[in-house]
Amino acid sequence: MSWVDTIKESLPDYAKDTRLNLDAVINRSSLDVTEANACALAAAMATGNGKLVTFIQSSLQDAAERDAALTASSLMGMNNVWYPYVEMVGGALEGIPPQLRMNSIASHGGTTKLRFEAYSLSASIVGKCHFCVKAHFDTLENEGYSIDQLRDIGSIASTINSVAKVLNS
């Protein structure tokens, strides 16, 4: 049984739309199966729901993609706070390096640059950092991702966020 089926069975009736969306956004995504699942993993980690992370992580056979999704989400956990913080303080920190280690960005967490961008976008959507969302979206769009693929990354992140909230309640 796939992680999607396991999670769907655990969602209550009031979350029927979330249950149906979960199946659709993962199993009928314009992204390939590995990328869709890794985007879901990055989003799940960004929600902070450890059980959901464990379910999705166990289904990713490609260890490099699993690790890259977790790396992207970990880094976005910092960036999704840092950049809004800079904006909130009214520019006093504009242009000042954050002094936060982010070396894994250079290696793309062990995957391709574009997949790492997709995982970072998924985590940043959950993290609600409009700076990061815009940067990763623009990079992917400029590098040839279709509007359907970009929509699907957003749909995956949104649905995983909903699943995490339902499971937490």
C-alpha positions in Angstrom: 0.0 0.0 0.0 1.3 3.4 -0.9 1.8 6.3 1.6 -1.0 8.1 -0.2 -3.4 5.3 0.4 -2.4 4.9 4.0 -2.8 8.6 4.7 -6.1 8.8 2.8 -7.5 6.0 5.0 -6.6 8.0 8.1 -8.3 11.2 7.1 -11.8 11.7 8.6 -14.9 12.4 6.5 -14.8 16.1 7.1 -11.5 16.1 5.2 -13.0 14.4 2.1 -11.8 17.1 -0.2 -8.3 16.9 1.2 -8.4 13.1 0.8 -9.4 13.4 -2.8 -6.9 16.1 -3.5 -4.1 14.1 -2.0 -4.7 11.3 -4.5 -5.0 13.7 -7.4 -2.0 15.9 -6.7 0.4 13.0 -6.2 -0.9 10.2 -8.5 -1.9 12.4 -11.4 0.8 15.1 -11.2 2.5 16.6 -14.3 5.7 16.0 -12.3 7.3 12.6 -12.5 6.5 10.3 -9.6 9.8 10.8 -7.8 9.7 14.5 -8.0 6.0 14.7 -6.9 6.8 12.5 -3.9 9.9 14.5 -3.0 7.9 17.8 -3.3 5.4 16.2 -0.9 8.2 15.3 1.5 9.7 18.8 1.4 6.3 20.3 2.1 5.6 17.8 4.9 8.8 18.6 6.6 7.9 22.3 6.3 4.7 21.6 8.2 6.5 20.1 11.1 4.4 16.9 11.0 6.9 14.1 11.8 4.5 11.3 11.2 3.6 12.5 7.7 7.3 13.0 7.0 8.0 9.4 8.0 5.2 8.0 5.8 6.3 9.9 2.7 10.1 9.4 3.4 9.7 5.6 3.6 8.2 5.5 0.1 11.0 7.4 -1.6 13.2 4.6 -3.0 15.8 7.1 -4.3 17.8 8.1 -1.3 19.5 11.0 -3.1 16.1 12.6 -3.9 14.8 11.9 -0.4 17.9 13.6 1.1 17.7 16.5 -1.3 14.0 17.2 -0.4 14.9 17.1 3.3 17.9 19.4 2.7 15.8 21.9 0.7 13.1 22.0 3.4 15.7 22.4 6.1 17.3 25.3 4.4 14.0 26.9 3.5 13.1 26.6 7.2 15.8 29.2 7.8 15.3 31.3 4.6 11.5 31.4 5.0 12.1 33.2 8.4 15.2 35.3 7.5 13.9 37.1 4.5 10.5 38.1 6.0 12.4 39.2 9.1 14.6 41.5 7.0 11.5 43.0 5.5 9.7 43.4 8.8 12.5 45.5 10.3 12.1 48.0 7.5 15.4 47.6 5.6 17.9 48.0 8.4 19.3 44.6 7.5 19.0 45.0 3.7 22.1 43.7 2.0 23.7 42.4 5.2 24.7 38.7 4.9 22.6 36.6 7.3 25.7 34.7 8.6 23.7 31.4 8.2 25.4 28.4 6.8 23.7 27.2 3.6 26.5 25.4 1.7 24.1 22.6 0.6 22.5 25.1 -1.9 25.7 25.0 -4.0 25.5 21.2 -4.3 21.7 21.2 -4.7 21.4 18.8 -1.9 22.7 16.0 -4.1 20.1 16.3 -6.9 19.8 18.4 -10.0 19.5 22.2 -9.6 15.9 22.2 -10.9 14.7 19.4 -8.6 16.3 21.2 -5.7 14.5 24.4 -6.7 11.2 22.5 -7.0 11.7 21.0 -3.5 12.6 24.5 -2.2 9.5 26.0 -3.8 7.3 23.4 -2.2 8.7 24.0 1.3 8.6 27.8 0.8 4.9 27.7 -0.2 4.2 26.0 3.2 6.6 28.5 4.9 4.7 31.4 3.3 7.8 33.3 2.3 6.8 35.4 -0.7 10.5 36.2 -1.4 11.5 32.6 -1.6 8.4 31.5 -3.4 8.9 34.1 -6.1 12.6 33.4 -6.5 12.2 29.6 -6.8 9.1 30.0 -9.1 10.9 32.4 -11.4 14.0 30.1 -11.6 11.9 27.1 -12.5 9.8 29.1 -15.0 12.9 30.5 -16.6 14.5 27.0 -16.8 11.5 25.6 -18.7 9.0 24.2 -16.1 5.6 24.4 -17.5 2.8 26.3 -15.8 1.1 22.9 -15.1 4.3 21.7 -13.3 4.5 25.0 -11.3 0.8 24.7 -10.5 1.3 21.1 -9.4 4.1 22.0 -7.0 1.8 24.5 -5.4 -1.1 22.0 -5.3 1.1 19.4 -3.7 2.4 21.9 -1.0 -1.2 23.1 -0.3 -2.6 19.6 0.0 0.2 18.4 2.2 -0.3 21.4 4.4 -4.0 20.5 4.7 -3.2 16.8 5.5 -0.7 17.9 8.2 -3.3 20.2 9.8 -6.0 17.5 9.8 -3.6 14.9 11.2 -2.5 17.3 13.9 -6.1 18.0 15.0 
